[in-house]
Amino acid sequence: MTRTLITSALPYINGIKHLGNLVGSQLPSDVYARFCRAQGHEVMYICATDEHGTPAELAAAKTGQDVADFCAEMHETQAELARGFRLSFDHFGRSSSQQNHELTQYFAGKLADNGLLEEVSEKQVYSNTDGRYLPDRYIEGECPNCGSPDARGDQCENCTKQLSPTDLINPRSAISGSTDLEVRETKHLYLRQSKLSKTLDDWISSKTDWPILTTSIAKKWLHDGDGLQDRGITRDLDWGVPVKRGIADWPGMEGKVFYVWFDAPIAYIAATAEWADANGKTDADWERWWRTDKGADDVNYVQFMGKDNVPFHTLSFPATIMGADDNWKLVDFIKSFNYLNYDGGQFSTSKGRGVFMNQALDILPSDYWRWWLLSHVPESSDSEFTWDSFQGGVNKDLADVLGNFVSRITKFCRAKFGEEVPAGGEYGEAEANVIAQLTERLKSYEDNMAKMEVRKSASDLRAIWAIGNEYLQATAPWTLFKTDPDGAAAITRFALNLVPFYAALSEPFIPDAAQIMANSMNASKEWPTDVNAALNALPAGHAFTVAEVLFAKITDEARDEMQAKFAGA
C-alpha cells in the first residue's frame, strides 16, 4: 500500500476566502486525496488555518474582538465552509495550537544549536501615531522593484519580490495610514538561509518532474541579484508563538514572537499531531508520517499551493527542515498554481467584487463550483472566472452530458421495464466499442490524475461521460423497444451499469452527485480496475431508484442577476 501525505497551503484567518483562494490549493489537493484513497493509498490529508501575524491582528482590530477570540471564531467558519465544499481533510487544524507552539520552538532551538540562527540588530519602522513597531504587513507603500503602490512590508504581490519594511518607498502605517514614521533599532533572529543556498539549489535541481512554475520561482529567488538572503524569523508583535527554546526564555528576545511564515509551514506537522490527539492516537501515529527515523521514508509527500506561496515552501521551510538535521521528512512534489481572476479584473473584498466561499454555497451546491473551478484550474497560466463560462460549464458538461445521461436511462428503464435492471438480449459490437473507448480513456484519466494534471483529468472525465451519451444516442433503446424489446433491454442494462461506473470516477470532482448516482443504483463507488467487469457488475433484477435531477441548468436571467450582484462597487 502506498502512503501519501498531502498538505494544502494554509488559508489566512483574516477573512472568508474567495473562489481564487479555493482553487489555488484546497480544491486540487482534495481531488488528489480522493483519487489516492480510491487507488487504495493510505492517505493523510492535512490543512489548518494560518492564524498568526499581522493579518490576524488587523482583522481582529476591525471587528473590535480580541485576536484569540476572532481566530477561534474564524477557524470554525472556515472549517464549516471546507465541509460545505466537501474538502475531505483528515484534520483541519490551527497554527495557534499548543502543538505548533512546541514544534516551532523546537525547530528554532535545533537551528540555533546547528549555527543557523543569528541575532541581528536591525532598523525597523516605528509609528509614533500607533505607538508601536510596524513589522512586515503593518506597512504599505510603493514597491522599489515594480512600482506597485500597494506593496506590503514583506512582499509585493504584484511582482512577488521579497521585501523588508524599510525597502518601501513612501511607507505608511497599515493600521492608521499615518506617515509619521521613524526608523529605530531592534534585535531579531535571522535564519541563515544563505549557508544552505547550495544545498537548496542542488535539491531543487534534482526535482526534474516538478512544474516549471514551481522550480522557476525557486531558482529566481536563489539566483537573482545577490542570491538567497538570510531571513528574519521573529517579529515585534503580541500575537504569535513566543520566542523561546523549549520552556526556556530566549535572552534578548523577550516580548517577541516567531514570524508567521516561520511557524505556518511547521503547522502541517503540528496539525498531524493535532489529528493524533483528537483521535486517541499516539505520537508514533503522527511521527510515522513526518520522521524518517519513524517510518516516513516510504511516504510520498505532496504539497499544493498558489504561486505566491512557492518561495516559502521551496526555500524557507526546506531550510528549516534541512537545518534542523533531525530526521524530518522533506516534500517530494510541489504542485503550484497561477491566479484565478474575476470577470475582467481581480477579486476584491473591500469592493465586494467576486464570489466568496460562503456566497457561492448560498447560490448553488458545491459540485457546480467544484466542477467549473477544477476544469478551469490555473495550471499553466492565470485563468479567469466569467459568468458565461460558468453557465456554459454547468449547463453543457453537468446538465446536458452527465445529468441528461443518468436521467434518460433511469427514467426510460422505469417506464418500460420497471425499477430494476432488465434481463434479455446480449451485448454486441456497440458495447464492445464502448468498453474499448472507456478503457483507453480510463487509462489516460488515471495517468493524468496520478500526475496531478487537473485540467487534463477533468477533460478525460468529461469525455468519459460523453461516451455514454453518444452510446445512448446511437443505440436509441426507446426506438428499438418497439421492435426488439430484448435488444432494448440489453442496451438499458449496459447503460445502467455505466451509472455506478461514472459515480466512482466522478467522486474526486463532484462527490455529492457521485453519491446520489451510487445511491440511486444501490451500488458502491468502487474504482474500476477492469471496465468490462465494471459494466457487468449490476445483474438483471438488481433494484434501483430514479435519481433526482443531478444538475439544474442556469438560466440567462439567473446568470445576469449573479453577474450584477457580484460586480462590486
Order of alpha helices (4+ residues) and beta strands (2+ residues): beta-alpha-beta-alpha-alpha-beta-alpha-beta-beta-beta-beta-beta-beta-alpha-alpha-beta-beta-beta-beta-beta-alpha-alpha-beta-alpha-beta-beta-alpha-alpha-beta-alpha-alpha-alpha-alpha-alpha-alpha-alpha-alpha-alpha
